C-alpha cells in the first residue's frame, strides 16, 4: 500500500535527523526511515556494567553560540564545555593540539597542491614538517601513503574538526542529542520508522516516484521530495529501474575496532582525547569519557575507548586478534611504550566493538570516478542529498537540504 507525504528522509543519522526535524518544524509531513533499530548512526551512547560511553569519540565541533543554544533548547539541558583540546603524543609526552593543526615556526619547502593529501599539506606547512609531524599519524589512521589519500580528506580534517580551546559536548553523551532530535521530529508531527530498510528507489523519466521499504510495515512511500542522508551507493544500488552501468564502483572501506577498558581508579590521564602516531601502539586515538561528562561513569571508575584503525583481514596486525588479546595489547601499551601508568593490570575489558566497514576511503586519482554515483542520484528530480563528515557538518547538511526543499515549494 502506498503512503503519501511531503518529504521522505532516508537515514536516521545526524544529517537525516536534522533534515526531518527542520522540515517538520516548517510544517511538512515527514517520514524518516532508518534500517537500524536506533537513531544516530554511529553517534550512539551505550551502557555496559553501569557505565555509559559513546560509540567512539564524537566531538560535535560546535563553533558558534547559536548552535549551542539550538542544542540546549532541543535537549532542554545545558551543553558541557570541555576545556581540554584534543591532545597528541609528541616525543613521548602528551601535549595539547592535534597533529594536523601544528604549524612550523618558519614556512619552508612548500610544494604545489596536486590533489593529494601530500600536496595539500605540503602547500600548507611544507614537505619536511608534513613528513615529520603529520604523515605518521594520518598514514597510521588511513593505512595509505599521503600521496594516495585525497586532498579533500586532509582539508576536511583540518577545517571541520578544529577544537583548539576545547569543545562543547551534550550532557549524557552524543546519543542524547540524537534522541532529542528524534523526539523533536515526533513533537512536530513527523514520523521516525526504525528497522525499516529501503528496498527500492523507484524513478521514471528522470524523477523519483517512490521509496519502497521493508520491515514491519512494508510498502511504498511517495512524496514530492526524497532527502537522502545515507550512502548514495546503497540508494543507487536500490534504483528501480537499475541505474546506468558503471556507476557502482568499488570503494575501500576502513575497519575500526573500539576497545573499551575500565578500572577502579579516578582517571588515567588529564586528557579527554589523545592522538597517538606511534605504530607500536594499537590505537590511533583514545578517549577517557570521565573527562567528557563525569556523569557517564560511576565515582571511583574510569572508562577508556581505544580506536584501532585497520583492515578487516588476516593481514592486519590487530584485526585477527581475539577480543581478550586485543584488550591485553591496548592495556600493555599504556605502560610501554606510552608510560602513562606503571601498572595497568587493574584495567579490564569492558566491551569490544568491531566495525569492518566503518568509513570509506577514496584514492586521490579516483575522486571523479567515485563521485559519479552521487552526481547521477542528484540528477534525478525530487531528490536532495544531505551528507557531512562531522556531527555538525552533517546536521548543517540536513538542514540545508530541508531549506532547499522549502525554498522550491514556497
N, C-alpha and C positions, 0 to 999 in steps of 0.2 A: 504494500500500500504506500502511496506517495504522500509525503507530508510537505507542506509548503510554508516558507517563512521569508524573511527579508535577507538574512545572511546565514550561511553555514560556515563555521570555522573548523578547520582540520587541525587538531593537535591541542593538547592541554598543557603545554609548557608555558614559559613566561610570555612568549610572543602571542600565542593563541589566547591565553587568558586575558592579556591586555587588550587584544583586538575585540574579543567578545564583550569585555567589560565596557570599553569605550562605546561600542555600537549599542549595547543595551542601555547605557546611560542616555544616549541620543534618541532612545525610543524605538529602536529597531527590534524586530522579532528575531532573536538569535538562538541558534542551536550549535553548541560546541561538541564535537565528538572526539574522544580520546580512546586509543586502543588499550591502554593500561588501566589498572583498577584504581589509579590515583592521579591527581593533577600534579603539575610541576615538572614533569620530565625528570631530569637529573637533579633538579632543585627540590630535594626532599629532605626531611628531617626524620630520622629513625630513632627507635627506642630499643635498648638492649641492657639487661641487667641493671635497671634503674637509672641508666644514663641516656641522654639524648645527644644526637650528633648528626651533622649533615652528611649527605652522600658526597664526600669530598669537600674541599673548601669552596665556598661560593660567596665571595665578596660582591655585594651589589654594585660597587663603584658608582655611587651617587655623588654628583659634583655640584648640585645646586640646592638651595633651600626649598624651592618649590617642590622638588621631587621628594625631599624628606617629609614635607608637610603632606604631600599626596599619600605617602606610605603610612604615616602616622594616622591620618584620617581614616584610611582604609582599614587598618588593623585596630583602630581605637586604642592604641598604646604607643608610647614613645619609642623611637628608634634609639639604639645604643650607639654612642660614639666610642670607637676603639682607638685609643691614642697611640697605637703601635703600627707603623707602616710594615709592609711585607719586608722581611729581612733576608739576608743571604749569608752563606758561609764564605769567608774571604780569608785566605792564608790561615785557616784553622780557627778563625774567630767568627762569631755571629755578629754581623753589623747591619745597620738599617739600610734599606733600599734594595730593589730588585737588580739583578744583573743587567737587564736591558736598559735600565734608567741611568747607568753610570756614564759620565761624560769625562773625557780626558781633560787635563788642565790646559793643554795646548793641542788644538786640532792639527793633525799632520797626516800624511799619506792617505788623503781622501781619494776614493775611487768613484767611478761612474756607477749610477744605479742601473743595472742591467736587467731588472725584473726579478732577480733572485734575492733571497734574504741576505746573502753575502754582499751583493751590490748595494742594496738599500741600507744596510747597517754600515758598510764601508763608506758610503757617501755621507753618513751622518756623524760617525765617530772615528773614522779612519780604520784602515785594514788591520794595523797592528793591535790597537786597543780592542777592536772587534774580536780578533782571534784569541787574545789573551783573556778577555773578560766574559764576552757574551757567547762565543762559539761553544765552549764546553757544556754550558747549561742547555742551550737550545738544541744542540745535537743529542744530548742525553734524553731530553723530553721527546723530541720528534723522531729520533732514530735515523735521520738523514743529514747529509752534509748541508751546510748553509747554501752551497752552490746549487742544490736541488730544490730546497724549500722556496716557496714563492715569496716575493717582496711583500705581498699583502699580509702574509702571516706575521712577519716581524713588525710591520707598520701597525697592525691592529693590536698586537700585544703591547706595544709601547704607548699608543694613543688612547686605547679604550680601557686599559687596566691600570691606570695611574691611581695611586693612593699614597702620595709622598708623606703626608702628615698623619695618616690613619684612615679609618673608614667607618661608614655607617653600617649598622647591622640590625636586622629585625630581632627583637627580643623573642626568645623561643625557637630561633632557628630560621633558616631560609624558607622552610616549609610553611611557616606561619604566614609569610607574605603570599605564598601561592594559594593557601587555603582562604586567605582573606579576599583575594581576587575572585576565587570561585564563589565564595559567599556573596560578594558584591554583584556578580552576574545574576545569581538567583534573586537577590533583592530587587533588581531592576527588571525582572520578568524574563530573563534569559534562561536557557537550559543547558546544563553540563551533563553529557552522557558518557559515563566511564565504561570500560570494557566493550567499546564499540569500534571495531576496526573498519577502515574504509576498504571495501572490496572492489569498487569500480568508480571511476570518474567518467561519466558519460558526456559526450560532446557531439555537436553536429554543426556543420557549416561554420566552423571556427568559433563556436560559442559553447560554453559549458551548459549542459542541460540538467545535470543532476549528480548527486553523490549517493552511491549505493553502499549501505553499511550492514555489518553483521552484528553478532552479539545477541543479547536477549530480545532486542526489538529490531529485527532485520527489516530492511525496506529501503525506500528511496527518499532522499531529502532533496527538495527542489527550492531554489532561491535565485533571485537575480544575480547575487554575488556569492562566490566562494572565496574565503580567505585561507590560503594555505600556509600553515605555520609548522609544517613538518618537512622532512627531507623531500625536495622536489622529485628526486629519483623514484621514491616509493609511489608518489602520485602519478608520475608519468608511466611507471610500470603498470599501474592500475587503469590506464586510459582505455576507454572503450568507445569507438574502435581504437585499435592499438596506435600508439604514436609512431611517427616515421622511423624507419631503420636508422641505426647509427646514433641514436640519442642516449641509449642506456649503456654508457661506457663504464668500465670497472673503475672503482676508486679505492685506494688504500685506506684501511681503517686502522687506527692506532688502538691498541689494547691498554686498559688501565686496571690495575688491581689496587683495591683500597684495603689496607691492613690497619685495623683498629686495635690499639693496646690500651689497657687500663692498669692503674696502680693505685695503691692506698697511700698516696702522697699528694701534697697540695699542688705541685707543679714540677715539670721537668726543666723548662726554661722560662724566661720572662716574655717570650715572643708568642704572637698569635699564629704566624705562618712563616716558615723558613724555606727558602730555596737552597738546594744542595746540588752542586755540579759534579762533585766527586763521584766517579763511576764505581768506586769501591762500596759506596752506599747504595742499597737497593732503590731507595726512593729519591725522587727529584724534589718533592715538596712534602712538608709535614705540618699539620695544623694541631694546635693544642686548644681544644674547644672551651676550656675554662676561661681562657683569655678573650673569647668571643662573647660568651654570656655565662657568667658563673652559675646561673640558674639551670643550665643544661646538665650539670654534673653535681652529684651529691657532695657535701662538705667532706673534706679529707680524701678526695679522689681526684684523679685527672684522667683525661681521655686524649689519646693521640690518634691522628689519622695520617698514615703514611701513604702517599700516592706514588705507585710504581708504574712507570710507563714502559711499554714494550710491544712485542708481537705475540699473538696467541698461537705460538708454535713451539715445538720442542727445541728449536734452535735458540730460543730466547734464554738468557741466563737465569731469569727469575720465574717466568710463567710456569714451567713444568714442575716447580716445587709444590708439594702439598701445603695446605694451609698452615700446619704447625711448623714446618720447616721454613716457610716464608716469614712467619711471625718471629721465629727464632733469629733469622738473618737480620730483620729490622731491629730487634731488641739488641743484638750484639753490636750492631753498627752505632748505637747510641753511646757505647763505651769506646769502641775502637772501629773506625778512625776518628769519630766526631768528638769524643771526650766530653760529652755533656753530663755524664754521670760516671762515678767509679763503679757502680754496681746497678745493673738493670734487671736483676733476677726477679724483682718484685713486679715487673711488668708482665702481664698475662694477656693472651689473645682474647679479645672481646668479640671480634667479628672479622671476617674476610669476605669481600665482595669482588667478584671478577666480572669485568665488562670487556668482552673480546672485541667489541665494535663501539668503542666509546666516542671517538670523534674522527672525522675524515682528514686525510692529508692529500694535498694536490701538488704535484710537481710544478715548478715554475713554467716549464715548457708545455704543460697540458692545461693551463688555466682556460684558454679559449675553447679547447675541446670539451672540457668538463662543464663549462657554463652554457653549452648549447642546450642542455636539459632544462634548466630554469628559463632560458630565453624562449624555448618553444612553449613552455607552460604559460608564460606571461603573454605570449601572442594570442592566446585564447581570450575571447571576450567573456567578461563575467568572472574573472579570477584575479585575485591580488596575492602577492607573496609577502610574507612577514617573517623575516629571519634576522637573527643577530647573534654575535659571539658571546657577549657577556649578558648577565641578567638584565641590566638596564638598557643595553642596546637592543636586546630582544623585546623588552617591554615597549621601548620607543618605536620599534619597527611595527609592532602590533597596533599601537595607537595610530601610527601614520597610515597603515593600511585601512583602518576603520575611518579615519578622517578623509582619505581619498574616496572611499565609497560614499560617504555623506556629502562630499562636495559635488560628486557627479549626479547624485539623486536629488539635490536641493532644488 
